[in-house]
């Protein structure tokens, strides 16, 4: 019975690993089904839908549907506010690798299930085994870590994306200013930024252009872009652009002022990080550098004292 439970725990760990692999898969590649259809069309062969489905990879036919089913089960017990918050956080993170709330909550549920099974396994483990009596020591940290680790990873992705957007905004606004002063419209200037650069800000501008082409108002598309980024600087920039459009103010002048402000804010952030550096250096210096220096400097002196006449007096 004990070995059966161990096998169940191994299966749960394997399922969690599969969910992590599905959640971190690279969705920037082509759709496997579309690729297969293109191959059959290029060869001029006629294929049924069943043959096309069977020609897809195992991950697309079995693993991904299983992960989504598990995620839907987890969403049944998740409050709606938490689901909406997760969806918004995924938007702020730029939808990393196509991760959706279903797979995200499946990962968190898998961590809780693993912790519960480790508690149960420790309770029925035979006497003398390593896990006997260590259920709380192993199960609770495993459950907590499995539940909160995806959230911590997502928060890190959001912070890195927002930092990248803040650092690239002054240069992007400079390019927008140059394009507008050269006679291009604001939409065409955003298209130039999307064409020349490959970062999160350029991708956001590209999405705005596509939404405008599909019939969405520019101010609504810009507001949605600011909400998806969650950067205060971008929110103020979008508000200034919309206000200049409504009041008829020169767009080039507004962009020039915004670019100067963004550059000043970037310099201030750099100065702030520079002021924090000495404080952050205290921890490695106190724990690593100072003890090493003390060992290097004091060891010869201690050896000399041990060999001298003072060794008996000092008790060496």
N, C-alpha and C positions, 0 to 999 in steps of 0.2 A: 504493500500500500504506500509506503514511504517513497519508494522509487517511482511509483506512478505519479505521485504529486510532484516529484522532482522533474519528471518528464513534462508534466503540465506547465510547470514554471518555465522550462526551456522553450516550450511552444509559445508561451506568452511573450517571452523575450524575443523570439523570432518574429512574432506578429508585430511587436513594437518596432523592431528593426525594419521590417517591411514598410510599416507606416512612415517611418522616418525617411526611408528611401523614396517612397511615393511623394511625400511632402516636399522633398528637396530635389525632385527630378527637374530637369531642365526643359521647360515648356517652350523655349525659344526655337527649338527644332521644329521641323515640319510635322504636320499631323500624319501619324502612321497610316491612317485610313486613306487620306488623300494621296500619299505617296504610293500606296499599293494600287489605287485606282489609276494613277498616272502611268505606273509600270504596265498594267494590263492594257491601257489604251495605247501606249507606245508599241507594244508587241502586236496589237490588233487582235487580241484574244477575247473571247466572250467568257465571262465568269459570273457565276451566281453570287448572290449576296453572302451565302454561307461560305463559299470558297474565299471570298475577300475577307470575311471576318476571321476565318481560320488562319489566314496568311499574316495576321497581325502578331506582334510579339506577345509573349505570355503575360507580361506586365500589363499590357493594355486590355487583354481579354479576361484575366482572372484577378490579378493583384489589385489593380486600380478599382474595379467595381466592388471588391471585397472591402477595401479601405473606405470607400464612400458609404457603403452600407453600415459599417461600424460607426462612421462619423454621424450618419443620420440617426442611429440609435442613441448616440451620445447627445445629440441636439434635442431629443425628446425630453431629457431631464435637465436641460440648460435653460435658464431664464432668457426671455426674449431680449432684455436689455443687454445681457452678456453677449448674446449672438451679434446684436447690432454693434456693440463696442468692439468685438473682435473683427467684424467686417470693416469698421472704420480704421482700426489699427493696421489691418492688412493693406488698406488703401494708403495709409500714411507711410507704410514700409515699401510701397511701390509694387504690391502683389508679388512678393519674391517667389520666383519659379512657379507662378500660377497657383500658389497655395490658397485654398479657400477655407471658410470656417468649418466645413464638414471634416476635412482632413486634420485641421488644427485641433479641434476638440476630440477627434479620435486619438490623437497623440496624447493629449492630457488624460483622457479616460484610460488609455493603456498604462500610463504611469501609476494611476490609482489602483488599477487591478493588480499590477505587479506587487505593489506594497501590501495589499490585502492577502494575496497568495503567500507571500513570504511570512506574514504573521501566522497564517494557518499552518504553513509548513513547519514553522518553529514550534507550534503548539503540539503537533503530533509526531515530531521527530523522535527517533529512539534515543535513549540515554547514552551519553558519551559522544554524540555527534557534534560537529562544530556549530551547527545552527540551533541546537537545543538550548532554550533559555535566552536566546538572543533575538527573539522575534521583534520586540520593540526597538532594539538597537539597529536592526537591519530593515525591518518593514516600514516603520514610520519615516525614516529619512528617505528610503527608496520611493515611497508614495509621494512625499512632499516634493522631492526633487523631480520625479516624473511629471508631477502636475504643474510645477512652476517653471521648469526648464524651458519649455516652448515659449512661455510668456517672456522670460528673460531674453531669449534669443530674438524674439520679435521686437522687444524694446531696443535691443542693440541695433537691429536693422533700421528701425525708425530714426534713432539718433545719428547713425552714420549717413543715412540718406539726407536728413535735414542739414547736417553739417556740410555735405557736398553741395547742396543747393545754395546755402548761404555763401560758401566760398566762390561759387561760380556766378552768382548774380551780378556783381559789378562788371565783369568782363562781358557777360551777356547783354547787360544794359548798354554798355559802350557800343557793342555791335549793333544793337537796335537803334541807338542814336545815329550812328553813321549811316545806316541804311535809310532811316527816315529822312535825314538831312540830304541824302543823295536823291530823294524823290520817290522812294518806295512807300507804299502804304504800311500801316502797322501789321496787318495780316501777312503781307509779303516779307516784312522784316522778321517776324516770328518764323516764317518758313525758312529764311536764310539761316537763322540760329539753329533750327532743327536739321538743316542740311549740312552745316559746317561742323557741328559738335556732336559728340556721342556721350552724353551724361544725363543725369536725371532731370535737370532743368530743360534740356533740349527735348527730351522725350515728353515732358509735360507740355511744352509749346506745340509739339507735333500733334498731341492729342487734341489740343484746343483748335488747331487748324482743321483737323478732321471733323470735329464736332460742328464747327462753323460751316464747313462744306455740306454737312448733312442737314443744315437748316437751323441750327441753334444760334441764339443771339450771342454776340460777342461778349457782352457783359456777363451773361449767365455762364458762358463757357469759362471765362476768366475767374469768376467767383468759384466755380466748381474746382478749377485747378488749384486755387489757393486753399480750398478746403481739403483737397487730396494731399497737399504738401504739409499743411500745418505749420508753416513758417511765418512768424509775424512780419518779417520784412517783405515777403511775397504778398501778404494780405494788404499791407500799406501800399505797395506798388500797384496792385490791382485796383485798389480804391482810388489812387491818384489818376490812373489811366481812365477809369470809368468817369471820374469827375471832369477830367479834361475833355473827354468826348462829349459830355452833356453840356458843358459850359462853352465849348468852342475854343479852348485854349490851345496854343501850339503844342502838338505832341512832341516835337523835337526838344522844346524847352523843358517840358515835364520829364522826359526821359533823361535829359542831361542832369537835371537837379536830382532825380532819383539815383542816377549812377554815382554822383558825387557823395550822396548820403550813404549809399551802400558801401562805397570804398572807405569812408570814414568809420563806419560801423565795423567793417572787416579789420581795419587797423586797430580799433579799440579792442576787438576780441583777441587779436594777436598779442596786444600789450597785456591784456588780462591773463592770458595763458602764460605769458612770460613771467608775470608776477607770481603765478601759482607754482612755477617750476621749482623754486628753492624749497618750498614747503613739501612738495611731493618727493624731492630728493632726500629729505631727512630720514624717511623710512629705510630705503636701501643703505644709506650711509650708516645709520645707527645699528642695523642688523647685520650688514655684510662688510662694509668697508672699515669701520672703526674697530671691530673685533680682529680683523685680519691685520690691521696696522699694529694693534696692541700685541698680538702674538709675535709679529716680526720684530718689533722693537724691544719687547720685554723678555723674550726667550733667552737671548744671549746674556742679558744682565742676570737673570735667574740662574743660569748655568754657572756664571762666574761666582755668584754668591755661594752656590752649592760646593764649589771647589775651594773656596777661601776659608780662612779661619773663623769667619762669622757663621759658618754653616751650623756649628754646634749651638751657638747662641740663639740663632733664629729657628732652630729645630728642623733643619733640612736633613 
